[in-house]
Amino acid sequence: MIISINKKYADSHSNSILSDQCSAIIRSHHFIVCDSDTYKKIVDAVEKNGSTTQKELFKAYRGFQPTEEQVKYLTTIDLDKLNITDNSFHGLIELPTEVLAENGMNEWNTYKTLSETYKHDRTYKNIFSLITKAINHNEVVSGHAGGWSSFVNYINHKNANEYIGMYKYKVFVIFDRDTNDNESFDGNKNGLFSFLCGKKANQITDGDIYTLSQTGYIWHCWYKRAIENYIPNHIYEDQRVDVSSIPSTYPERDYFNFTRFEKEHHGYNKDMMKDFSAKMSKSDYEEHIKTFFIDGKDVSEMQLLLLKIAKVI
């Protein structure tokens, strides 16, 4: 996250508070942008009121000049325009980002290791490395809301309590498509869709989801039926799952119903998702994956998903 501090905001806070807040931004591995006068104000605040630890932290900090790439793919927050309070500052800056996924306990390992799997990505490796660092510092964690039907209540609770209205900047919402094709979205999720983007399932287009221009909440609905449809058969076979009834052709394979498959006792259960990510390579993820034309480039769905996570770190 890139935190913009202007002179008005700096002047409206005591040196002690300004020093504390800038130190919190640095400790949480965010970037700071400001003009030269504001920079001098911050330096003065730290020199006069900062603790020894804060002064050492500030001296070693190199985050006042985010790269053009970082400015493009991270979110910039203007503290003055946000009318932030001391309590909501804590929620925005110091509390972790949450990845809110259905079956998060089983799927979290996939999201946790995805940026590491893509660490040699030639186009976005610098951005993906920021995600890996954030995860390693526990600045990105799994949200535990239960299934998708609990998401709205969970989000509202987080906003009303510890995040104090800042949760939309600190959460990435992801859930299964749960349809038999790529032409429709699940009408059972109308309440969730309406909450996230103000549209119902029959009004949503690919452009609402497979983009980096979402406003409000950053969210993703899998293009294929569910996360299981991205796992190649050889990974299932390694876990001694009988894949003989799973279609080998596409797009049938993309919309195979793994929920029904699990109930039919083919040796698969959802708990196995915890172990799949360690076996997955980038080429495994990229096989038969959908790409989207974004900012003049073809972006795979996994690249897009990681870029969305970057928006909330």
C-alpha positions as CSV (number, residue, x, y, z in Angstrom):
1,M,0.0,0.0,0.0
2,I,1.2,3.5,-0.8
3,I,0.3,6.1,1.9
4,S,0.0,9.7,0.6
5,I,0.6,12.4,3.3
6,N,0.0,16.0,2.4
7,K,1.1,19.1,4.3
8,K,-2.5,19.7,5.6
9,Y,-2.6,16.3,7.2
10,A,0.9,16.6,8.6
11,D,0.1,20.1,10.1
12,S,-3.1,18.8,11.7
13,H,-1.2,16.3,13.9
14,S,1.3,16.9,16.6
15,N,4.9,15.9,16.0
16,S,4.5,13.0,18.4
17,I,1.5,11.5,16.6
18,L,3.0,12.2,13.2
19,S,6.2,10.4,14.2
20,D,4.2,7.5,15.6
21,Q,2.1,7.1,12.5
22,C,5.0,7.3,10.0
23,S,6.8,4.7,12.1
24,A,3.8,2.4,12.0
25,I,3.6,2.8,8.2
26,I,7.3,1.9,7.9
27,R,7.0,-1.1,10.3
28,S,4.1,-2.4,8.3
29,H,6.2,-2.2,5.1
30,H,4.0,0.4,3.3
31,F,5.4,3.1,1.1
32,I,5.0,6.9,1.8
33,V,4.6,9.6,-0.8
34,C,4.7,13.3,0.0
35,D,6.0,16.6,-1.3
36,S,9.3,18.1,-0.1
37,D,7.7,20.4,2.5
38,T,5.8,17.5,4.1
39,Y,8.9,15.4,4.0
40,K,10.7,18.0,6.0
41,K,7.8,18.2,8.5
42,I,8.0,14.4,8.9
43,V,11.8,14.4,9.4
44,D,11.5,17.2,11.9
45,A,8.7,15.3,13.8
46,V,10.8,12.1,14.0
47,E,14.0,14.0,15.1
48,K,12.2,16.0,17.8
49,N,9.7,13.5,19.1
50,G,10.6,10.1,17.8
51,S,12.0,7.3,20.1
52,T,15.4,5.9,19.4
53,T,13.8,2.9,17.7
54,Q,11.7,5.2,15.5
55,K,14.7,7.2,14.5
56,E,16.6,4.1,13.6
57,L,13.6,2.8,11.7
58,F,13.3,6.0,9.8
59,K,17.0,6.2,9.0
60,A,16.9,2.8,7.3
61,Y,13.7,3.4,5.4
62,R,13.8,3.5,1.6
63,G,10.1,3.7,0.9
64,F,9.7,7.3,0.0
65,Q,10.2,6.6,-3.7
66,P,7.9,3.8,-4.9
67,T,8.7,2.7,-8.4
68,E,6.4,3.5,-11.4
69,E,5.4,-0.2,-11.3
70,Q,4.5,-0.1,-7.6
71,V,2.4,3.0,-8.1
72,K,0.6,1.3,-11.0
73,Y,-0.3,-1.9,-9.2
74,L,-0.5,-1.0,-5.5
75,T,-3.3,1.1,-4.0
76,T,-2.5,4.6,-3.0
77,I,-4.4,5.9,0.1
78,D,-4.6,9.7,0.7
79,L,-4.9,10.0,4.5
80,D,-6.3,13.5,4.3
81,K,-9.1,12.6,1.9
82,L,-10.0,9.5,3.9
83,N,-10.6,11.6,7.0
84,I,-8.9,8.9,9.1
85,T,-9.0,8.8,12.9
86,D,-6.4,7.4,15.2
87,N,-8.4,4.2,15.6
88,S,-9.2,3.7,12.0
89,F,-5.5,4.4,11.2
90,H,-4.6,1.3,13.2
91,G,-7.1,-0.7,11.1
92,L,-5.8,0.6,7.8
93,I,-2.1,0.5,8.5
94,E,-1.3,-2.1,11.2
95,L,-3.9,-4.8,11.0
96,P,-3.3,-7.6,8.4
97,T,-4.9,-7.9,5.0
98,E,-7.3,-10.9,4.9
99,V,-7.9,-13.3,2.0
100,L,-11.5,-14.2,2.4
101,A,-12.2,-17.5,0.6
102,E,-14.9,-20.1,1.0
103,N,-13.3,-23.2,2.6
104,G,-10.5,-20.9,3.5
105,M,-9.0,-23.4,6.0
106,N,-8.4,-25.8,3.1
107,E,-7.6,-23.3,0.3
108,W,-5.4,-20.9,2.2
109,N,-2.2,-22.8,1.4
110,T,-3.0,-22.3,-2.3
111,Y,-3.1,-18.6,-1.9
112,K,-0.3,-18.5,0.5
113,T,2.1,-20.2,-1.8
114,L,0.9,-18.8,-5.2
115,S,3.1,-15.8,-5.2
116,E,6.1,-18.0,-4.4
117,T,5.2,-20.3,-7.3
118,Y,5.1,-17.3,-9.6
119,K,8.3,-15.7,-8.2
120,H,10.1,-16.0,-11.6
121,D,7.2,-14.5,-13.5
122,R,8.9,-12.2,-16.1
123,T,6.3,-9.6,-16.1
124,Y,5.2,-9.1,-12.5
125,K,7.8,-10.8,-10.4
126,N,8.6,-7.6,-8.4
127,I,5.0,-7.1,-7.5
128,F,4.5,-10.8,-6.6
129,S,7.6,-10.7,-4.4
130,L,5.9,-7.9,-2.3
131,I,3.0,-10.3,-1.7
132,T,5.4,-13.1,-0.6
133,K,7.1,-10.7,1.8
134,A,3.7,-9.6,3.2
135,I,2.6,-13.2,3.7
136,N,5.9,-14.1,5.4
137,H,5.5,-11.1,7.8
138,N,1.9,-12.2,8.6
139,E,0.6,-9.0,7.0
140,V,-1.6,-11.2,4.7
141,V,-3.6,-13.9,6.5
142,S,-6.6,-16.1,5.9
143,G,-10.0,-14.7,6.9
144,H,-12.3,-17.3,8.6
145,A,-15.9,-16.5,7.6
146,G,-17.0,-20.0,6.7
147,G,-18.8,-20.4,3.4
148,W,-19.6,-17.6,0.9
149,S,-23.1,-17.2,2.4
150,S,-21.4,-15.8,5.6
151,F,-19.2,-13.3,3.8
152,V,-21.4,-10.2,4.0
153,N,-22.1,-10.6,7.7
154,Y,-18.4,-11.2,8.3
155,I,-17.3,-8.1,6.3
156,N,-19.8,-5.9,8.0
157,H,-18.7,-7.2,11.4
158,K,-15.0,-6.5,10.6
159,N,-15.9,-3.0,9.3
160,A,-17.9,-2.2,12.4
161,N,-15.3,-3.4,14.9
162,E,-11.5,-3.7,14.7
163,Y,-11.1,-2.3,11.2
164,I,-13.4,0.6,11.8
165,G,-14.6,1.2,8.3
166,M,-11.2,0.3,6.7
167,Y,-11.8,-3.3,5.9
168,K,-12.6,-2.8,2.2
169,Y,-9.0,-1.7,1.8
170,K,-7.7,-4.8,3.7
171,V,-9.7,-7.7,2.3
172,F,-9.6,-9.8,-0.9
173,V,-12.8,-11.8,-1.5
174,I,-12.7,-14.9,-3.6
175,F,-15.3,-17.6,-4.2
176,D,-16.3,-20.4,-6.6
177,R,-18.3,-19.8,-9.7
178,D,-20.4,-22.9,-9.1
179,T,-22.0,-23.0,-12.6
180,N,-21.9,-25.5,-15.5
181,D,-20.5,-23.0,-18.0
182,N,-18.7,-19.7,-18.4
183,E,-21.9,-17.9,-19.6
184,S,-23.6,-17.5,-16.3
185,F,-23.1,-16.8,-12.6
186,D,-24.7,-18.4,-9.6
187,G,-28.0,-16.7,-8.8
188,N,-27.8,-18.1,-5.3
189,K,-25.0,-15.6,-4.7
190,N,-27.2,-12.6,-5.6
191,G,-26.8,-11.1,-2.2
192,L,-23.0,-11.3,-2.3
193,F,-22.8,-10.0,-5.8
194,S,-25.0,-7.1,-4.9
195,F,-22.9,-6.3,-1.9
196,L,-19.6,-6.4,-3.8
197,C,-20.6,-4.6,-7.0
198,G,-24.2,-3.6,-6.9
199,K,-25.3,-6.1,-9.5
200,K,-27.2,-9.4,-9.5
201,A,-25.8,-12.6,-11.1
202,N,-27.8,-12.1,-14.4
203,Q,-26.4,-8.5,-14.7
204,I,-22.8,-9.3,-14.2
205,T,-20.3,-9.4,-17.1
206,D,-16.8,-10.6,-17.3
207,G,-15.7,-7.0,-17.2
208,D,-17.0,-6.6,-13.6
209,I,-14.7,-9.4,-12.4
210,Y,-11.7,-10.0,-14.6
211,T,-10.3,-6.5,-14.4
212,L,-7.9,-4.4,-12.2
213,S,-10.4,-1.5,-12.2
214,Q,-12.8,-2.7,-9.5
215,T,-14.0,0.0,-7.1
216,G,-14.9,-0.6,-3.5
217,Y,-14.1,-4.2,-2.6
218,I,-11.4,-6.1,-4.5
219,W,-12.9,-9.5,-5.3
220,H,-12.7,-12.5,-7.7
221,C,-15.0,-15.2,-8.8
222,W,-13.2,-18.1,-10.5
223,Y,-13.7,-18.2,-14.2
224,K,-13.9,-22.0,-14.0
225,R,-16.3,-23.8,-11.8
226,A,-14.2,-23.9,-8.6
227,I,-10.6,-24.0,-7.5
228,E,-10.5,-27.7,-7.9
229,N,-10.9,-27.3,-11.7
230,Y,-7.5,-25.6,-11.9
231,I,-5.7,-28.7,-10.4
232,P,-4.4,-31.0,-13.2
233,N,-5.2,-34.7,-13.0
234,H,-1.6,-35.8,-12.3
235,I,-1.8,-33.9,-9.0
236,Y,-5.0,-35.8,-8.0
237,E,-3.4,-39.1,-9.1
238,D,-0.4,-38.4,-6.8
239,Q,-2.9,-38.4,-4.0
240,R,-4.4,-41.7,-5.2
241,V,-7.6,-40.1,-6.4
242,D,-9.4,-42.0,-9.1
243,V,-9.6,-39.6,-12.0
244,S,-11.1,-41.9,-14.6
245,S,-14.5,-40.1,-14.5
246,I,-13.0,-36.6,-14.7
247,P,-13.3,-35.3,-18.3
248,S,-9.9,-35.0,-20.1
249,T,-11.3,-32.5,-22.6
250,Y,-11.9,-28.8,-22.2
251,P,-14.1,-26.9,-21.5
252,E,-15.9,-29.9,-20.0
253,R,-13.0,-30.4,-17.5
254,D,-13.4,-26.7,-16.4
255,Y,-16.9,-27.2,-15.2
256,F,-16.7,-30.7,-13.8
257,N,-18.6,-30.8,-10.4
258,F,-16.0,-31.7,-7.8
259,T,-18.5,-31.3,-5.0
260,R,-20.6,-34.2,-6.5
261,F,-17.3,-36.1,-7.3
262,E,-16.3,-35.9,-3.6
263,K,-19.7,-37.3,-2.5
264,E,-19.3,-40.2,-4.9
265,H,-16.2,-41.5,-3.1
266,H,-13.5,-41.4,-5.7
267,G,-10.8,-41.0,-3.1
268,Y,-11.0,-37.2,-3.1
269,N,-11.9,-34.9,-0.2
270,K,-11.6,-31.2,0.3
271,D,-8.9,-31.5,2.9
272,M,-6.5,-32.6,0.2
273,M,-6.4,-29.0,-1.1
274,K,-4.0,-28.2,1.8
275,D,-1.4,-30.4,0.1
276,F,-1.9,-29.6,-3.5
277,S,-0.2,-26.2,-3.6
278,A,3.2,-27.6,-2.7
279,K,3.0,-29.9,-5.7
280,M,1.8,-27.3,-8.2
281,S,4.2,-25.5,-10.6
282,K,3.5,-22.4,-12.5
283,S,3.1,-24.4,-15.7
284,D,0.5,-26.6,-13.9
285,Y,-1.6,-23.5,-13.0
286,E,-1.2,-22.0,-16.5
287,E,-2.3,-25.1,-18.4
288,H,-5.7,-24.4,-20.1
289,I,-6.1,-21.2,-18.2
290,K,-8.1,-18.2,-19.3
291,T,-6.3,-15.0,-20.2
292,F,-7.6,-11.5,-20.2
293,F,-6.4,-8.4,-22.1
294,I,-5.6,-5.8,-19.5
295,D,-3.5,-2.7,-19.9
296,G,-2.4,-3.8,-23.4
297,K,-1.2,-7.2,-22.1
298,D,-2.5,-10.8,-22.0
299,V,-2.8,-11.6,-18.3
300,S,-3.6,-15.1,-17.1
301,E,-6.2,-15.6,-14.4
302,M,-3.6,-16.5,-11.8
303,Q,-1.6,-13.4,-12.6
304,L,-4.7,-11.3,-12.3
305,L,-5.6,-12.9,-9.0
306,L,-2.2,-12.1,-7.6
307,L,-2.4,-8.5,-8.9
308,K,-5.7,-8.1,-7.1
309,I,-4.1,-9.3,-3.9
310,A,-1.4,-6.7,-4.4
311,K,-4.1,-4.1,-4.4
312,V,-4.8,-4.8,-0.7
313,I,-1.4,-5.3,0.8
